[in-house]
Amino acid sequence: MASTVALVLQYGFALAMLIAAARDIGAWSLPNWLSLAVAIGYFPWAWSAGVGWDAIGWAVAAGVLVLGVGYVLFELNLWGAGDAKMAAAVAIWIGLDMELFRFFLVVSLAGGVVAIIALLIHAATGTPQLPPGDTGAGAARRNPLKAKARYGAAIAIGGLDFWFQHTLGICLFSLC
């Protein structure tokens, strides 16, 4: 029973990453309920997977650390608040170990690809990629590097990379 619950929650994590990517690309928004669902979903998964209290503590520490760094990036106007919250929620699943560095490496690479795509769209259409209501449209038209990037999609890609590395999700595309 417990392993079934763990498996369902793992697939719920993957579904949440897909929803996060779609919401960020479509609406420039990562809703709080989604970040909360990802963060809170870790705890029943940890219980059903038999994770020890020490690992749960390190997982929470990873989430707090990433939320703190995300807050600094938000204050520097480099990330949105939703990006910080979603990255922290994913960090809880990853824990405070070297996998967290891999996550941010994948997020960085995916963010670069998303930014290049945004620049190509700007070059083709003359319209910068900006969230609704953003006041920087004039500056972004003159300098495409002033446009915003969709980091939520990159965070979701990093979360899916973690999911594929640590679940049976990899079996979807190969014979396990």
C-alpha positions in Angstrom: 0.0 0.0 0.0 2.7 2.5 1.0 4.7 1.9 -2.2 1.5 2.5 -4.2 1.0 5.8 -2.4 4.6 6.8 -3.1 4.2 5.9 -6.8 1.1 8.0 -7.1 2.7 11.0 -5.4 5.8 10.7 -7.7 3.6 10.8 -10.7 1.7 13.7 -9.1 5.0 15.5 -8.8 5.6 15.0 -12.5 2.1 16.2 -13.4 2.7 19.3 -11.2 5.9 20.0 -13.2 4.0 19.8 -16.5 1.3 22.1 -15.1 3.9 24.6 -13.9 5.6 24.7 -17.3 2.3 25.1 -19.1 1.1 27.9 -16.7 4.4 29.7 -16.9 4.5 29.6 -20.7 0.8 30.4 -21.2 0.1 32.9 -18.4 3.5 34.0 -16.9 2.2 32.7 -13.6 3.1 29.9 -11.1 0.1 29.8 -8.7 0.7 29.4 -5.0 -1.5 26.4 -4.8 0.7 24.5 -7.2 3.9 25.3 -5.3 2.2 24.4 -2.0 0.9 21.1 -3.5 4.5 20.2 -4.6 6.0 21.1 -1.2 3.3 19.5 0.9 3.2 16.4 -1.4 6.7 15.5 -0.3 5.7 14.7 3.2 3.2 11.9 2.5 5.6 10.6 -0.1 8.4 10.5 2.4 6.2 8.7 4.9 5.1 6.2 2.3 8.6 5.7 1.0 10.0 5.1 4.4 12.3 8.2 4.4 14.0 8.8 7.8 13.6 11.9 9.9 17.1 13.1 9.2 16.5 13.1 5.5 13.2 14.9 5.9 15.1 17.5 8.0 17.7 18.0 5.2 14.9 18.2 2.7 13.2 21.0 4.6 16.6 22.7 5.0 17.1 22.6 1.2 13.7 24.2 0.7 14.4 27.0 3.2 17.8 27.6 1.6 16.5 27.8 -1.9 13.6 30.0 -0.8 16.1 32.4 0.8 18.2 32.5 -2.3 15.0 32.9 -4.4 13.9 35.8 -2.2 17.3 37.6 -2.9 16.8 36.9 -6.7 13.3 38.3 -6.4 14.5 41.4 -4.7 17.1 41.9 -7.4 14.3 41.6 -10.0 15.9 38.6 -11.5 13.2 36.0 -10.6 9.5 36.2 -9.9 8.2 35.3 -6.5 6.4 32.2 -8.0 9.8 31.0 -9.4 11.4 31.2 -5.9 8.5 29.3 -4.3 8.4 26.6 -7.0 12.2 26.2 -6.9 12.0 25.8 -3.1 9.2 23.3 -3.4 11.2 21.2 -5.8 14.3 21.5 -3.6 12.3 19.8 -0.8 11.9 16.7 -3.0 15.6 16.8 -3.9 17.1 17.4 -0.5 20.3 19.1 0.5 22.9 17.2 -1.5 24.7 17.3 -4.8 21.5 16.6 -6.7 20.5 20.1 -5.9 23.4 21.4 -7.9 22.4 19.2 -10.8 18.9 20.6 -10.6 20.1 24.2 -10.8 22.5 23.3 -13.6 19.6 21.9 -15.6 17.4 24.9 -14.7 20.2 27.2 -15.9 20.6 25.4 -19.2 16.9 25.2 -19.8 16.5 28.8 -18.9 19.2 29.7 -21.5 17.2 27.8 -24.1 14.0 29.5 -23.1 15.7 32.9 -23.3 17.1 32.1 -26.8 13.6 31.1 -27.9 12.3 34.4 -26.5 15.0 36.4 -28.4 14.2 34.5 -31.6 10.5 35.3 -31.2 11.4 39.0 -30.6 13.6 39.0 -33.7 10.9 37.5 -35.8 7.9 39.5 -34.6 9.4 42.7 -33.1 7.4 42.0 -30.0 9.2 41.4 -26.7 8.3 38.5 -24.5 6.9 40.2 -21.4 4.3 39.3 -18.7 0.9 41.0 -19.0 1.0 44.5 -17.5 4.8 44.8 -17.5 5.9 48.4 -17.8 9.2 47.6 -19.5 7.9 47.1 -23.0 9.5 50.2 -24.5 12.9 49.3 -23.1 12.5 45.7 -24.2 11.6 46.7 -27.8 14.8 48.8 -28.0 17.0 46.2 -26.2 15.7 42.6 -26.4 18.0 41.7 -23.5 15.7 43.7 -21.2 12.8 41.3 -21.8 11.8 38.8 -19.1 12.5 35.1 -19.2 10.1 32.3 -18.2 12.1 30.7 -15.4 9.1 28.7 -14.2 9.3 26.5 -17.3 13.0 26.0 -16.7 12.4 25.1 -13.1 9.8 22.6 -14.3 12.3 21.1 -16.7 14.8 20.7 -13.8 12.1 19.1 -11.7 11.2 16.6 -14.5 14.9 15.8 -14.9 15.1 15.0 -11.2 11.9 12.9 -11.5 13.3 10.9 -14.5 16.5 10.3 -12.6 14.9 9.1 -9.4 11.7 7.3 -10.3 10.5 4.6 -12.6 9.5 7.4 -14.9 12.5 6.6 -17.0 10.8 3.3 -17.8 8.3 5.2 -19.8 10.8 5.5 -22.6 12.9 2.3 -22.3 12.6 -1.2 -21.1 13.4 -1.4 -17.4 
